[in-house]
Amino acid sequence: MNDKVDLVIFGGTGDLSTRKLLPALFQLHRHQLADKVHRIIATGRGEMDTATFRKEALQNLKKFLPAQDWDEDVWRVFSASLYYANLDADAASDYAQLAGFLDHDSAPIRLFYLATLPSLYGTICRQLHHGGVSNERSRVVLEKPLGHDLDSCREINEQVAGVFAEEATFRIDHYLGKETVQNLLAIRFGNPLFQPMWNNTFVDNVQITVAEEIGVEGRGSYYAQTGALRDMVQNHLLQVLTIVAMEPPASLTPTNIRDEKMKVLRSLEHITVDDVKERTVRGRYAAGAIRGEAVPGFLDEGEYKDADSTETFVALKVGIANWRWAGVPFYLRTGKRMARRFSEVVIEFRAPAISLFANDASELTNKLVIRLQPEETITLHTFNKKPGLGRGRRLKPVELQLTDDSDNTGHSHDAYERLLLDAVHGDQTLFMRRDEVEAAWLWTDSIIEAWKEAGTPIKAYNAGTMGPGAATALTALDGRSWYE
Ligand code: BG6
């Protein structure tokens, strides 16, 4: 049976497709990893023929690919696989036209990538089915956000499930495709050294930060309805948290890994009106400066509906009620227009019971710092005697780099390259299962409820800072501090 893939992108001229998907597909071609991709059919509402679409794709690729990655020969082969189909998600006749672009003779697998408004996912799946465009070998990839709360997420999942089996449904969270998130599995389960220490006996706290310099970038009206908790925590931060906190799976199969992640999500302590004040901070950027350039505040950037109830920053103190993690706070924070762009996970180990050195015991905490971006590094912070004849009464910090760049080809694969490749090969390991996304919404909804009930204020922070002062207080009240 033909195991090549015809990839159909709904929202094929949209932002995600232009900035991420097409560049990722080009890169896969460049690295000779796309031999299974037969055709790429972008669909969109705009009237356009394939030749015009190819011209636009050429311009966009040159804009969004690093200049050194551009390759005319690759483009020639890649562009020959690109097609455009004009499609209105509601119009049954357009699906018949779409079917015309698909290869019926060699019958490759049909992979539908939905990067439109999620409210259209149900309609698109239904139409694909009724129009005979999808078949039992088809797969569907769903971009986030999957709804804006548990109910809307369930509704979308239900509609999609009416057409595609769970084994054929790939829910994307691009953070799971990042190299260092992968490496977390390797660190945790490939190194017996860390295994006995990965629990509440040895770990004092865990911090997960995703800080962005960018603002809402023309997505203000979407963002005003969404906010940082729904846009980032419900998915990216929680997914990273599950990989940090999960039990060792029986094996690295999609089911086993996702079963373990699911147990973590079920063990998250719900934040309620009683503890929302101590456990959460909401912020919104006011005017400030990023890298010396003045930038406006969120509310001054546009007239967005409901913007005054939107947070662009959130910090949380999360508890996991299981034997491994009870009592260990997981501090999460994410925000737009922060001082620097970086994403990292910090595992801070407990301080020694007493110090034998001039350093205070509280200074001697080992940390494992796993940086996801902009660089991909893993660093173990340890302490060492200062070299020389001194007795070594005062120890100095020494960083052990666990980053392997020995086979660094100069190209660090974007998360979308990996995830597209996995979807093409039918590997669900790095995609979210239905119960995972729903459990993440259930937990997130409880925070939104608690915010409403408690009337939790949104604190201002100047663009270009690390968020409102209350975020510093969140860790300081526990006698800890954010790792900077
Ligand atoms: C998206 C969010 O899912 O992730 C954006 O909707 C955010 O608001 C983006 O900017 C961050 O992704 P990355 O890979 O740049 O950290």
Boltz pocket constraint, residues with backbone or C-beta under 6 A from the ligand:
constraints:
  - pocket:
      binder: B
      contacts: [[A, 144], [A, 174], [A, 212], [A, 231], [A, 343]]
      max_distance: 6.0
